[in-house]
Amino acid sequence: MAAALLAAFTFASSFAPLEVGRLRVAPARVAAPPLVPGCTQVLLDADEFTFLATTRGDLHASTSMLLSWLEELRPSAPAGRCLDYGCGSGVLGIVALRLGVVDYAVLTDVSEGAVACARGNAELNGVGTRCECVANLPSISRPVPSAHVCVANMLAGPLCSVALDIAGRALPNCQLALSGFRRAELPAISAARRDSAVMLDSLSDSAIM
């Protein structure tokens, strides 16, 4: 089963550009159409360490949900810090910075290759000095700033396993959005959320495409 799920993922330096409100996420190596005035564009490069696109060349539905959530959050969210847990390409934390949802972001993943990819994408989008890219955050002994906004786009098992760590890094009234798991796995996610005493403002679940 796990092998079948992983086979549905692909890495890609090229994918179909996605427009969400006034946000466009596009591949770095492919020329994109001109931007509409007032639109924010985030360019991404990916490699074998990041599950960025489906085999059809689209961004995953779970990623799209969280991008929509961040875009809607932009008008009302105060400046603060974002934690992008299981960051992969870094798209969510980078978008939070580019949209002005936060002014600082911590991007973390268990894969050092993914962290290196996220760091490169942060530099590509001009936010490298406003984010920290960290491999395997739970193992870091030095203090890491707590988050006003937290996003995690992960499969159910890994998400449940880091729920307590996410909770410990979230400030009171943290705006938290989770995605990447199947609807049938929602009870397990909800149980992990209750155990970690985190208040969810938005909870998205999606099938693995």
C-alpha positions as CSV (number, residue, x, y, z in Angstrom):
1,M,0.0,0.0,0.0
2,A,2.7,2.4,1.0
3,A,4.6,1.7,-2.2
4,A,1.5,2.3,-4.3
5,L,1.0,5.7,-2.6
6,L,4.6,6.7,-3.1
7,A,4.4,5.7,-6.7
8,A,1.7,8.3,-7.2
9,F,4.1,11.1,-6.3
10,T,6.7,12.5,-8.6
11,F,9.3,15.2,-8.4
12,A,9.3,17.8,-11.2
13,S,11.2,20.9,-12.2
14,S,8.2,21.6,-14.4
15,F,4.5,21.7,-13.4
16,A,1.4,23.5,-14.4
17,P,1.3,27.0,-12.9
18,L,-1.4,27.4,-10.2
19,E,-3.2,30.7,-9.6
20,V,-5.1,31.2,-6.3
21,G,-6.6,34.6,-5.9
22,R,-3.8,37.1,-6.3
23,L,-1.1,34.4,-6.0
24,R,0.6,32.4,-8.7
25,V,3.0,29.5,-8.1
26,A,5.0,28.6,-11.2
27,P,8.0,26.4,-12.1
28,A,11.3,28.3,-12.1
29,R,12.6,26.7,-15.3
30,V,9.6,27.4,-17.6
31,A,8.6,30.8,-18.9
32,A,5.3,31.9,-17.3
33,P,2.7,34.3,-18.8
34,P,2.9,37.9,-17.7
35,L,1.7,38.7,-14.2
36,V,-1.6,40.4,-13.6
37,P,-0.9,43.7,-11.7
38,G,-1.2,43.1,-8.0
39,C,-0.4,39.4,-8.3
40,T,2.4,37.8,-6.3
41,Q,4.4,35.1,-8.1
42,V,6.4,32.4,-6.3
43,L,8.8,30.4,-8.4
44,L,9.8,26.8,-7.5
45,D,12.5,24.4,-8.4
46,A,12.2,20.8,-7.3
47,D,14.2,17.6,-7.1
48,E,14.0,14.0,-6.1
49,F,13.7,15.0,-2.4
50,T,10.4,16.9,-2.8
51,F,7.0,15.4,-3.6
52,L,5.8,18.6,-5.3
53,A,3.7,17.5,-8.2
54,T,1.5,14.6,-9.3
55,T,2.3,12.3,-12.1
56,R,-0.1,14.5,-14.2
57,G,2.2,17.5,-13.6
58,D,-0.2,19.4,-11.2
59,L,0.5,20.6,-7.7
60,H,-1.0,18.3,-5.2
61,A,-4.6,19.1,-4.1
62,S,-3.4,19.3,-0.5
63,T,-0.9,21.9,-1.5
64,S,-3.5,23.9,-3.4
65,M,-5.8,23.9,-0.3
66,L,-3.1,25.3,1.9
67,L,-2.1,27.9,-0.6
68,S,-5.8,29.0,-0.8
69,W,-5.9,29.2,3.0
70,L,-2.7,31.3,3.1
71,E,-4.0,33.6,0.4
72,E,-7.2,34.2,2.3
73,L,-5.3,34.8,5.5
74,R,-3.3,37.6,4.0
75,P,-5.6,40.5,4.6
76,S,-6.1,39.9,8.3
77,A,-3.1,38.1,9.7
78,P,-0.6,40.1,11.8
79,A,3.1,40.0,11.0
80,G,4.8,37.1,12.9
81,R,6.5,33.8,12.4
82,C,5.4,30.8,10.3
83,L,6.4,27.2,10.8
84,D,6.3,25.0,7.7
85,Y,6.6,21.5,9.0
86,G,7.5,18.8,6.5
87,C,8.3,21.7,4.1
88,G,9.5,19.8,1.0
89,S,10.1,22.5,-1.6
90,G,9.4,25.2,1.0
91,V,6.4,26.5,-1.0
92,L,4.1,27.1,1.9
93,G,6.5,29.0,4.1
94,I,7.8,31.0,1.2
95,V,4.3,31.9,0.1
96,A,3.5,33.0,3.6
97,L,6.5,35.4,3.5
98,R,5.8,36.6,0.0
99,L,2.1,37.3,0.8
100,G,3.0,39.2,3.9
101,V,1.2,36.8,6.2
102,V,4.3,36.6,8.3
103,D,7.7,38.3,8.3
104,Y,9.8,35.2,9.3
105,A,9.5,31.5,8.6
106,V,11.1,28.3,9.8
107,L,11.1,25.6,7.1
108,T,11.8,22.1,8.3
109,D,11.9,18.5,6.9
110,V,13.4,15.2,7.9
111,S,15.1,15.1,4.5
112,E,18.3,17.2,4.3
113,G,17.9,17.2,0.5
114,A,14.4,18.7,0.9
115,V,15.8,21.4,3.3
116,A,18.5,22.3,0.8
117,C,15.8,22.5,-2.0
118,A,13.7,24.8,0.3
119,R,16.7,27.0,1.0
120,G,17.4,27.4,-2.7
121,N,13.8,28.3,-3.4
122,A,13.8,30.8,-0.6
123,E,16.8,32.5,-2.1
124,L,15.2,32.3,-5.6
125,N,12.2,34.2,-4.3
126,G,14.1,36.8,-2.4
127,V,13.2,35.7,1.1
128,G,16.4,33.8,2.1
129,T,17.3,36.3,4.8
130,R,13.9,36.0,6.4
131,C,13.7,32.3,6.8
132,E,15.6,29.5,8.6
133,C,15.8,26.1,6.9
134,V,16.3,23.3,9.4
135,A,16.7,19.5,9.0
136,N,14.9,17.3,11.5
137,L,13.7,20.1,13.8
138,P,12.9,17.9,16.8
139,S,16.6,17.1,17.1
140,I,17.7,20.7,17.3
141,S,18.7,21.6,20.8
142,R,19.0,25.4,20.4
143,P,15.9,27.5,20.7
144,V,13.7,28.0,17.6
145,P,11.2,30.8,17.6
146,S,7.6,29.8,18.3
147,A,5.0,30.2,15.5
148,H,2.1,32.5,15.0
149,V,1.1,30.5,11.9
150,C,1.8,26.8,11.3
151,V,1.2,24.7,8.2
152,A,1.9,21.0,7.7
153,N,1.2,19.1,4.5
154,M,2.0,15.5,5.4
155,L,0.7,11.9,5.3
156,A,-1.3,10.9,8.4
157,G,1.4,8.7,10.0
158,P,4.2,11.3,10.0
159,L,1.7,14.1,10.9
160,C,0.5,12.2,14.0
161,S,4.1,11.4,15.0
162,V,5.1,15.1,15.1
163,A,1.8,16.5,16.6
164,L,3.3,17.1,20.0
165,D,6.4,18.8,18.6
166,I,4.2,21.1,16.5
167,A,2.1,21.9,19.6
168,G,5.2,22.8,21.5
169,R,6.3,25.3,18.9
170,A,2.9,27.0,18.4
171,L,2.1,30.1,20.2
172,P,-1.3,30.5,21.9
173,N,-4.0,31.2,19.3
174,C,-1.6,30.0,16.6
175,Q,-3.3,29.7,13.2
176,L,-2.8,26.1,12.2
177,A,-3.7,24.3,9.0
178,L,-3.1,20.7,8.2
179,S,-3.5,18.8,5.0
180,G,-2.2,15.8,3.0
181,F,-4.2,12.9,4.5
182,R,-7.3,11.0,3.6
183,R,-10.7,11.7,5.0
184,A,-10.8,8.2,6.5
185,E,-7.7,9.2,8.5
186,L,-9.3,12.2,10.1
187,P,-10.2,10.5,13.4
188,A,-6.5,9.7,14.0
189,I,-5.5,13.3,13.1
190,S,-8.2,14.7,15.4
191,A,-7.0,12.4,18.2
192,A,-3.4,13.5,17.8
193,R,-4.6,17.1,17.7
194,R,-6.6,16.7,21.0
195,D,-3.6,15.1,22.6
196,S,-1.3,17.9,21.7
197,A,-3.8,20.6,22.8
198,V,-3.6,22.6,19.6
199,M,-6.5,24.7,18.4
200,L,-7.2,24.4,14.7
201,D,-8.5,27.3,12.8
202,S,-8.6,25.4,9.5
203,L,-8.4,21.7,8.9
204,S,-8.2,20.4,5.3
205,D,-8.0,16.8,4.3
206,S,-7.4,15.4,0.8
207,A,-6.9,12.2,-1.1
208,I,-3.4,11.4,-2.3
209,M,-3.6,12.1,-6.0
